[in-house]
Amino acid sequence: MSEPSQTIPLAVALQYEKPGAPKVVAKGKGVAGEQIIAAARANGVPIEENAALAAALAEVDLGDEIPVEL
């Protein structure tokens, strides 16, 4: 039997203020990712669980708007 794989948390936090696109304001993997997720939950921030999107957003530099294609 194989052991269940453990997923390393990856989190990307976005901030949206009109006009313009949302900006990446925090990102982290592992413990940092867990902390971002915990802070979002504690503050009632909606969480979207989409590993492919998180991986793509993690490539965006902090402070940059997310590209239209994402």
C-alpha positions in Angstrom: 0.0 0.0 0.0 1.2 3.5 -0.7 1.1 6.2 1.9 -1.1 9.2 1.2 0.8 12.1 -0.3 1.1 15.2 1.8 0.4 18.4 0.0 2.6 21.4 0.9 0.3 24.4 1.3 0.8 27.1 -1.3 -1.1 30.3 -0.7 -1.4 33.6 -2.7 -3.2 36.5 -1.2 -4.8 39.1 -3.5 -6.0 42.6 -2.9 -8.6 44.3 -5.1 -9.3 48.0 -5.2 -11.0 49.5 -8.2 -9.9 50.5 -10.8 -7.5 47.8 -12.1 -6.9 44.2 -11.5 -6.3 42.4 -8.2 -2.7 42.6 -6.9 -0.6 39.9 -5.3 0.1 41.1 -1.8 1.4 37.9 -0.1 2.5 34.4 -1.2 4.1 31.5 0.6 4.6 27.8 0.6 4.7 25.4 3.6 4.5 27.1 6.9 4.2 30.5 5.3 1.3 29.2 3.2 -0.4 27.8 6.2 -0.1 31.2 8.0 -1.6 33.0 5.1 -4.5 30.6 5.0 -5.0 30.8 8.7 -5.0 34.6 8.6 -7.6 34.6 5.8 -9.9 32.2 7.7 -9.5 34.2 10.9 -10.6 37.4 9.1 -13.4 35.9 7.1 -11.6 36.3 3.8 -12.9 34.0 1.0 -10.6 31.2 0.1 -10.5 29.6 -3.4 -8.8 26.2 -3.4 -7.4 25.8 -6.8 -3.8 24.4 -6.9 -3.2 25.2 -10.6 -4.4 28.8 -10.2 -2.3 29.2 -7.0 0.8 27.9 -8.8 0.2 30.4 -11.6 -0.4 33.3 -9.3 2.7 32.5 -7.3 4.8 33.4 -10.4 3.5 37.0 -10.2 5.7 39.4 -8.3 4.5 40.9 -5.1 2.7 44.1 -5.7 2.0 43.4 -9.3 -1.5 43.1 -10.8 -2.5 39.7 -11.9 -2.3 39.2 -15.7 -5.5 39.2 -17.7 -5.0 35.6 -18.8 -5.2 34.4 -15.1 
